C-alpha cells in the first residue's frame, strides 16, 4: 500500500492539500484543504480502523481475527482514539488562530 | 489479518498480548489449584513471593488455599483499583484477574521442586556441608530468575489489562507490590 505523506519531509510540519487532479478529464482543483484526520493516521492504524468497521465494531471479533487478546486490541483502538483527539485539537487550535488573524486584519 | 511473525519469545515475555480474559482466568485457576495441592503435599506454606517455609505437621489445605488466593487476589484487587483510577480505557475485571492469575505460572517452577528429591529437608536445615551450600545457592539463584520472570509477567498483565505504560504503570505497580509485600510480613499462620 502506497503511503500518503502527511508530514513535510523537510521541516516535519503537517502537510495540507494544495491541488487535486481528475485523471479522467484533466481538471485541476486548487485550494487549501486539511487532510482528514483518518488519513493522517499511520497506514497500519488506517488498516485497523477499516478492519474494525468490517467487523461491525466488535473488538471480540477483531481479537479473534488478529490472534491478539481483547485488551491488546482495545488498547490499540484507544491509542487511535487518543491520536485522533490530538489531531482534532491541533486542527481546532489552527482554526482559531487563523480566525484571530482574519479578525485582526 | 493474523500476524504470522508472532515469535515464541514474544509469547514467553508478554503472553498477555495473546491471552487474557476468561481463558487466562481458567488457566490461572488451574495453575493456582496445582500450586495449592503441591504446597499442601510438600508440607510448605508461602506468605510472600519468595518466602516458602516448611510447616511442622500438615497444614490444613484450606489455609494453604487461603494464603495462595490472598497472594493472587489482594495485589490483583489493588492493581484493578489503580487501573480504574489511572487508565483512560474501560478496563474489565476479568482481564486483570485473569492475567494476574496466569502470571503466577512461573512460580510453579519454585513450588514443584519443594516436593521432590529432599529439597524440603535441605531448605529446612542448611548444614555446613559444601555441596549442600552450593545446592542451596543454585536454588536461590534459580529462584531469583523465576521471580524476575514472574514480576515481568505480572507487570505486563497489569499494563496490558489497564492500558497503562510509562511512569504511571511502573510507579503504581511498584507501590502495590511494595505495600502487599510489607503487609504480608505481618501475616502468620
HADDOCK unambig.tbl for C-alpha pairs under 7 A between the chains (distance, minus, plus):
assign (segid A and resid 65 and name CA) (segid B and resid 1 and name CA) 5.99 0.50 0.50
assign (segid A and resid 65 and name CA) (segid B and resid 2 and name CA) 6.15 0.50 0.50
assign (segid A and resid 66 and name CA) (segid B and resid 1 and name CA) 5.28 0.50 0.50
assign (segid A and resid 66 and name CA) (segid B and resid 2 and name CA) 4.31 0.50 0.50
assign (segid A and resid 66 and name CA) (segid B and resid 3 and name CA) 6.77 0.50 0.50
assign (segid A and resid 67 and name CA) (segid B and resid 2 and name CA) 5.56 0.50 0.50
assign (segid A and resid 67 and name CA) (segid B and resid 18 and name CA) 6.50 0.50 0.50
assign (segid A and resid 68 and name CA) (segid B and resid 17 and name CA) 5.73 0.50 0.50
assign (segid A and resid 68 and name CA) (segid B and resid 18 and name CA) 4.32 0.50 0.50
assign (segid A and resid 69 and name CA) (segid B and resid 16 and name CA) 6.69 0.50 0.50
assign (segid A and resid 69 and name CA) (segid B and resid 17 and name CA) 5.43 0.50 0.50
assign (segid A and resid 69 and name CA) (segid B and resid 18 and name CA) 4.43 0.50 0.50
assign (segid A and resid 69 and name CA) (segid B and resid 19 and name CA) 5.00 0.50 0.50
assign (segid A and resid 69 and name CA) (segid B and resid 20 and name CA) 5.55 0.50 0.50
assign (segid A and resid 70 and name CA) (segid B and resid 20 and name CA) 6.75 0.50 0.50
assign (segid A and resid 71 and name CA) (segid B and resid 160 and name CA) 6.34 0.50 0.50
assign (segid A and resid 71 and name CA) (segid B and resid 161 and name CA) 5.64 0.50 0.50
assign (segid A and resid 72 and name CA) (segid B and resid 17 and name CA) 5.57 0.50 0.50
assign (segid A and resid 72 and name CA) (segid B and resid 160 and name CA) 6.33 0.50 0.50
assign (segid A and resid 75 and name CA) (segid B and resid 163 and name CA) 5.74 0.50 0.50
assign (segid A and resid 78 and name CA) (segid B and resid 89 and name CA) 6.72 0.50 0.50
